Amino acid sequence: MSETGAHASPAGALQQEWLLLQSQHESYELWALGIKLFAVCLLGWAAMPGMQLAALLLLLWVVEAVLKTFQSRLGERLLRVEALLRDPDAGAGLVMQLHSDWQAARPGLAGLLGAYARAACRPTVALPYPLLIGLVGAAGV
C-alpha cells in the first residue's frame, strides 16, 4: 500500500512531515530576508519624517521577530521528527503532532512575548535594524 495514504507507516509519515516542515522552515527565512530588504528600501523614502520611519523600522523588527519565532517552532518539530526517524519504532502515534505538541506546551502571554523578544535579539534578526534606525537619526530625516 502507498505510504502517502491513510495506512502510511510511521517512518513514511514522519518523512512526509519532515519534508513539509523543512519547506515551511525555509520559507520563513525568505520572508525574513524580504522584510530586511524592505527595511533598507524604506531608508530611501525621504518624504517620511525620521521618527515615523524609525517607528516603522521598529515595527518591521517586531514582525520579523514574530516570523522567526514561528520558524523556531517548526525547527523544534523538525528536530523531533529527525529523532523519531532515527528510531522508527518510537514514531508510532507521534506522527503529525506539530500543533498538538505546541498546544500542550504553549506558553502564556508573557512566554510568547519573551520568545518574540529573544527572537528579536538574535543577531540574524537584529543586525540591520539598529543600524538602519541609527542612519535615520544621523541623517536627521
Helices and strands as residue ranges (DSSP letters): H 10-42, H 50-86, G 88-91, H 98-105, H 109-121, H 123-126, H 128-139
